Amino acid sequence: MAKFVYADNAATTPVTREVIEAMQPIFETQWGNPSSLHAKGREAKAILDDARSRIAAVFSCKPTEIYFTSCGSESDNWAIRGAVKRLAAKGRNHIVTTKIEHPAVLNTCRALEKEGYPVTYVGVDENGIVLMDELRNAITDKTAIVAVMYANNEIGTIEPIEEICELAHAKGALMFTDAVQAVGNIDIDLSKLPVDMLALSGHKIHAPKGIGMLYIRKGVFIDNLISGGGQEQRRRAGTENLPYIVGLAKALEVAKEKLGELDRVVKMRDRLIEGLEKIPYSRLNGDRVKRLPGNVNIGFEFIEGESMLLWLDIAGICASTGSACSSASLEPSHVLLSIGVPHEKAHGSVRLTLSHENTEEDVDYILETLPPIIEKLRNMSPLWEEVVKNQNKA
Ligand SMILES: *Cc1c(COP(=O)(O)O)cnc(C)c1O
């Protein structure tokens, strides 16, 4: 059988058997509308309440602080738009975010800028960690919301969210974190972490695509994004996607149980990094320590990332350049540019993201497949020819 290795778990993850099994009966028999007053509706309502309570238990928060959405992007949009629209009346219309956020945050901020809301985009250091002094200076008494991602989707860098909360709260601003990549990789206890809002997405943690969640702390009020019926405590209209909500609850419970098994993923990640760093003219992107367990992002000079992906794909390895979201454009990744990788080098980066589903054999296969691909591509590059010539001279 042809080899197949899925190493693009930051783009999406396979829905696991236990999640499918949790959702199956909802599709088949419990298809009622939770808002209906009759038996079928009451049955669905009980399932919805149960899923919400189980998710609250995972995060040590209240069930009433959990709002289901259609995806991570919607949660990001809602948190930021909702906050500035609500708080502008109180003289707070300013947004502080970073240069390395996911497009769901960055493009929401850009759109709000056009509507007249000022935005400050804070920079990061060479490893992708937010510049704390720059952040502190950016937050003013006009700032409505500080939006900083918990962990970066491209380079896997984990941000100091607790400290950032302190800075935001010291100026009376709300603190929002896009935790889409962090969930399942970091134990998030919302009874301790003082964020006001937190976004997550189902399909990055082995639930289906098309289900997301926004945590909104009790006492925090933001404008609604989706108008309609009275679902989700009158704050997010739309008949609840019960099967996917049940799938999300299951996926979050499993992810929490498996936090203790992440050591295995970290070992695979580090073996992969170590092996790929042996390739000359390579560079690890992102922080070596404050890094998501499954994230490998390495730049190879004198290589076109797209050609590398193509050859990996032919060999049955699913990987990604920068991020899947920007792969349709030829612009180099905004994250790599923000950490100071020059344009020409940003193009030669590969992102390999592992999950619990990956094996040591997968790592072996990548390590035996990728180096010859790099060699082949470099041998076709005139720039590489120069490098070799100069080496021979020296
Ligand atoms: C995938 C991702 C999103 C978007 O989630 P969707 O459910 O695909 O809309 C937002 N932020 C980060 C960091 C992500 O990785």
The ligand as a Gaussian input file, in Angstrom:
#p B3LYP/6-31G(d) Opt

LIG

0 1
 C       -8.160000      27.510000      12.173000
 C       -8.014000      28.757000      12.972000
 C       -9.053000      29.700000      13.046000
 C      -10.325000      29.577000      12.243000
 O      -11.154000      28.535000      12.678000
 P      -12.291000      28.018000      11.664000
 O      -13.130000      27.120000      12.501000
 O      -11.587000      27.299000      10.566000
 O      -13.028000      29.220000      11.198000
 C       -8.872000      30.815000      13.830000
 N       -7.738000      30.992000      14.519000
 C       -6.727000      30.116000      14.488000
 C       -5.504000      30.364000      15.295000
 C       -6.826000      28.965000      13.712000
 O       -5.807000      28.105000      13.652000

